[in-house]
Amino acid sequence: MDSTLRRARALAWIAIPFAVALVTLVGRASEANATTAGFLYLIAVLALATWGGWAVGAVASVAAMLCFNFFFFLPHGTLTIADPANWVALFSFLVASAVASRLVATARRQADEAQRRRREVEILYEERERLLTEAAHLEAVRESDTLKTSLLRAVSHDLRTPLTAMRLEIESLDWQLVDRPEALASLRALSLEQARLARRIDNLLSLARLEAGLARPHPEDVPPSSLFRAAQEGLSLILARRPVEVRVEPRCPDLWVDPSLALEIVVNLLENAARAAPADQPLELAAAADPAMPGWVRVEVRDRGPGVPAGVRRLFQSSPELRRPEGGSGDSVAGGLGLRIATSFAEANGGTLALLDRPGGGTVARLDLPAAPEPEEVEA
């Protein structure tokens, strides 16, 4: 029983003496006969029973009967009944008021129950409509993801074939142009772009599989130094003539990430840094325990380029640490697609990516990634 219903019934109990007294005063003031007074008392009893329930109606019936006898049956002012016929009238009134109050209370309870059930049906109907809408939306999203994955798979297959042919032709021409340095330099630049495009296609397919739920990260211990070394090896042609400084804090914990996804994150960030910074400026790879969040590792790729490009800044949310891109074409700015891929891969590993302007000029790409759990000590 809720507080509103309890309050209403409490007020109904309080109203019994006032309602009976009011009917008595009206009846006496209007010099109503016993029949009229009986009807007035019956109306009051029914009203109280409707308000407070059968128990209130029963008590009101007894109170009304006593007042009916005391004020309207001879001799007035006593509970004595002089005419035996009045016993029948008084008893009939009591029975009629009690039964009527019980019927009214039952009808009221049934009406309240019907109202409650109606509200429950309305709520269930609304919930059903909401669930159907969500189910339709989820089905549409699932179909969209399936279509996107299928489309990307088909596109990547169609693109891989000419890219593979290009790589084979480039390797063949590389042997033929040994004595032509200028042509060989152009060919190797073309080889770099071919490798970059092939990696982008692989990244996009992996991203589509993650977003469609067809693949999930498999985290394991990854030492930052091993991650940096693998990233440098993957970009050996781009970094061949550029110094790269690696700084891993001695007590830096291992990362708890999917190795392939983490490698692609660092490769994308390192490639963007190499393309943005002057060739004579070193790139920096750093890893340390996250000072702000225990149990996390902070990985940074630093360069001395022009800073965060305005186009990239617009693609990210406007905050001191530019985290998730809001949308737009990744190719509309330098490195936009690589940053979008890196951001999504970081989130898939439970981490975040931020871009900051580096003091003294340049950009800091900051990754906050979970640290590997410490091994449990084995008791001797």
FITOR-10154 format. One record per residue (C-alpha): z, y, x. Coordinates in steps of 0.02 Angstrom, whole numbers, padded with zeros to 5 digits, always signed. Layout:
# residues N
ZYX;...
END
This chain:
# residues 380
+00000+00000+00000;-00049+00165+00077;+00060+00321+00084;-00035+00411-00055;-00006+00269-00179;+00178+00254-00132;+00200+00441-00157;+00115+00434-00328;+00228+00292-00388;+00384+00380-00324;+00335+00535-00423;+00305+00427-00578;+00484+00360-00569;+00550+00537-00552;+00444+00593-00700;+00520+00465-00823;+00673+00566-00878;+00574+00729-00882;+00434+00654-00988;+00556+00574-01112;+00659+00733-01121;+00502+00838-01151;+00446+00726-01296;+00621+00733-01369;+00627+00923-01361;+00453+00940-01438;+00497+00818-01576;+00663+00901-01616;+00590+01076-01608;+00448+01032-01725;+00566+00932-01839;+00447+00782-01823;+00487+00629-01926;+00524+00460-01847;+00344+00400-01859;+00274+00554-01771;+00410+00548-01639;+00372+00364-01609;+00189+00402-01575;+00236+00543-01456;+00353+00427-01360;+00217+00292-01355;+00091+00416-01281;+00218+00466-01147;+00253+00283-01104;+00067+00244-01088;+00040+00395-00977;+00184+00346-00863;+00123+00164-00856;-00051+00224-00809;+00023+00333-00673;+00156+00221-00597;+00120+00044-00653;+00200-00084-00768;+00377-00068-00700;+00377+00119-00732;+00306+00089-00907;+00441-00041-00945;+00583+00075-00893;+00502+00218-00988;+00491+00106-01143;+00679+00072-01140;+00720+00256-01110;+00603+00309-01252;+00680+00179-01369;+00857+00242-01336;+00806+00424-01363;+00706+00374-01518;+00860+00291-01591;+00983+00426-01537;+00886+00578-01599;+00773+00518-01740;+00861+00374-01832;+01009+00403-01947;+01146+00433-01907;+01085+00559-01778;+01179+00577-01615;+01232+00394-01603;+01151+00229-01556;+01208+00155-01722;+01069+00107-01844;+01120+00128-02026;+00962+00061-02109;+00922-00121-02061;+00736-00083-02080;+00751+00036-01933;+00797-00113-01823;+00625-00184-01858;+00542-00016-01823;+00640+00009-01662;+00608-00168-01599;+00424-00153-01645;+00414+00010-01548;+00494-00070-01395;+00378-00221-01399;+00224-00115-01432;+00264+00010-01293;+00306-00128-01168;+00148-00228-01206;+00039-00073-01209;+00110-00013-01044;+00079-00185-00968;-00102-00184-01029;-00130-00007-00967;-00054-00047-00798;-00161-00204-00783;-00318-00109-00830;-00273+00026-00703;-00244-00104-00566;-00409-00189-00606;-00498-00022-00604;-00421+00020-00434;-00470-00152-00369;-00647-00130-00433;-00655+00041-00350;-00590-00031-00187;-00717-00171-00192;-00855-00047-00232;-00807+00054-00078;-00803-00105+00027;-00975-00153-00037;-01040+00021+00005;-00966+00010+00180;-01038-00164+00205;-01207-00104+00143;-01205+00043+00262;-01151-00071+00404;-01291-00191+00359;-01418-00049+00360;-01351+00011+00527;-01360-00163+00603;-01536-00188+00535;-01588-00021+00609;-01509-00065+00777;-01588-00237+00773;-01759-00160+00738;-01731-00035+00878;-01676-00171+01000;-01826-00277+00953;-01941-00129+00981;-01858-00094+01149;-01871-00279+01195;-02055-00282+01149;-02083-00120+01243;-01996-00189+01397;-02095-00350+01386;-02257-00253+01368;-02210-00138+01512;-02167-00285+01624;-02326-00377+01578;-02429-00221+01606;-02349-00186+01774;-02372-00367+01826;-02555-00360+01779;-02579-00191+01862;-02487-00245+02019;-02593-00403+02028;-02753-00303+02007;-02694-00181+02141;-02630-00311+02262;-02801-00393+02274;-02893-00239+02341;-02742-00191+02447;-02743-00362+02528;-02929-00345+02560;-02898-00171+02633;-02763-00240+02749;-02878-00378+02812;-03019-00254+02841;-02901-00135+02931;-02842-00276+03045;-03022-00323+03080;-03073-00144+03118;-02921-00121+03228;-02995-00245+03353;-03165-00164+03344;-03106+00014+03375;-03000-00015+03529;-03116+00096+03633;-03123+00235+03504;-02952+00320+03503;-02991+00450+03370;-03058+00324+03247;-02915+00206+03289;-02787+00343+03251;-02866+00374+03081;-02870+00187+03048;-02685+00169+03087;-02645+00315+02973;-02742+00225+02838;-02642+00067+02876;-02479+00162+02851;-02535+00226+02682;-02593+00052+02632;-02424-00022+02678;-02333+00119+02586;-02436+00092+02428;-02407-00096+02434;-02220-00068+02451;-02220+00055+02304;-02307-00074+02194;-02179-00206+02241;-02037-00083+02206;-02107-00037+02036;-02123-00218+01985;-01944-00253+02041;-01884-00100+01947;-01974-00154+01788;-01897-00328+01799;-01723-00253+01820;-01741-00132+01674;-01813-00269+01562;-01667-00384+01603;-01781-00514+01681;-01692-00500+01848;-01518-00449+01904;-01439-00404+02071;-01355-00541+02172;-01226-00451+02280;-01162-00517+02445;-01085-00451+02605;-01207-00338+02696;-01154-00253+02859;-01219-00072+02865;-01283-00096+03043;-01390-00245+02989;-01455-00146+02842;-01504+00000+02954;-01588-00114+03079;-01691-00201+02944;-01744-00032+02872;-01802+00029+03043;-01900-00132+03070;-01983-00111+02900;-02040+00063+02950;-02079+00024+03131;-02251+00107+03125;-02185+00266+03045;-02034+00275+03161;-02124+00220+03319;-02118+00393+03400;-01969+00467+03310;-01788+00452+03368;-01667+00377+03244;-01480+00394+03273;-01368+00262+03193;-01183+00298+03167;-01072+00166+03088;-00887+00200+03081;-00791+00065+03176;-00684+00020+03025;-00824+00037+02899;-00817-00111+02777;-00970-00213+02732;-01069-00169+02577;-01061-00277+02421;-01243-00260+02364;-01402-00356+02335;-01479-00359+02510;-01660-00338+02455;-01622-00193+02337;-01509-00107+02463;-01645-00123+02595;-01774-00043+02480;-01654+00101+02444;-01631+00142+02628;-01816+00114+02668;-01869+00236+02530;-01743+00367+02586;-01784+00345+02769;-01971+00357+02734;-01947+00517+02634;-01842+00590+02774;-01974+00544+02904;-02111+00627+02801;-02008+00786+02771;-01933+00818+02943;-02027+00881+03098;-02083+00742+03216;-01973+00804+03358;-01814+00805+03253;-01710+00646+03250;-01661+00559+03089;-01483+00499+03063;-01416+00345+02977;-01228+00347+02947;-01104+00235+02861;-00916+00254+02836;-00779+00211+02715;-00793+00328+02567;-00657+00461+02590;-00651+00500+02404;-00650+00323+02331;-00557+00177+02411;-00658+00016+02404;-00823+00107+02422;-00941+00141+02567;-01034+00304+02595;-01208+00282+02670;-01307+00437+02719;-01485+00469+02776;-01495+00640+02859;-01644+00743+02915;-01683+00917+02979;-01824+00952+02858;-01842+01099+02737;-01700+01040+02625;-01706+00973+02448;-01879+01017+02378;-01878+01128+02224;-01981+01002+02127;-01859+00862+02166;-01714+00977+02121;-01792+01005+01949;-01810+00817+01923;-01625+00789+01951;-01481+00849+01846;-01420+01022+01892;-01255+00988+01983;-01189+01009+02160;-01234+00827+02192;-01406+00796+02120;-01393+00623+02046;-01505+00544+01915;-01682+00611+01884;-01706+00679+01709;-01889+00631+01697;-02061+00690+01748;-02191+00618+01861;-02123+00551+02023;-02285+00590+02113;-02277+00773+02060;-02168+00810+02210;-02155+00737+02383;-02051+00580+02379;-02014+00591+02191;-02065+00412+02153;-01970+00342+02301;-01814+00438+02247;-01830+00373+02069;-01841+00195+02134;-01696+00222+02254;-01588+00297+02115;-01622+00151+01997;-01589+00021+02132;-01426+00109+02178;-01369+00106+01997;-01417-00078+01983;-01296-00110+02127;-01159-00010+02040;-01179+00142+02152;-01246+00319+02146;-01371+00424+02242;-01347+00609+02278;-01457+00736+02368;-01373+00880+02458;-01433+01023+02567;-01376+00987+02745;-01278+01122+02835;-01390+01197+02967;-01548+01146+02874;-01614+00983+02807;-01565+00856+02676;-01427+00727+02658;-01468+00579+02545;-01295+00509+02505;-01267+00335+02436;-01098+00282+02369;-01098+00091+02358;-00959-00037+02326;-00876-00113+02478;-00867-00301+02500;-00701-00376+02444;-00582-00413+02585;-00560-00600+02621;-00401-00676+02555;-00273-00721+02686;-00241-00907+02700;-00058-00950+02713;-00013-01062+02858;
END
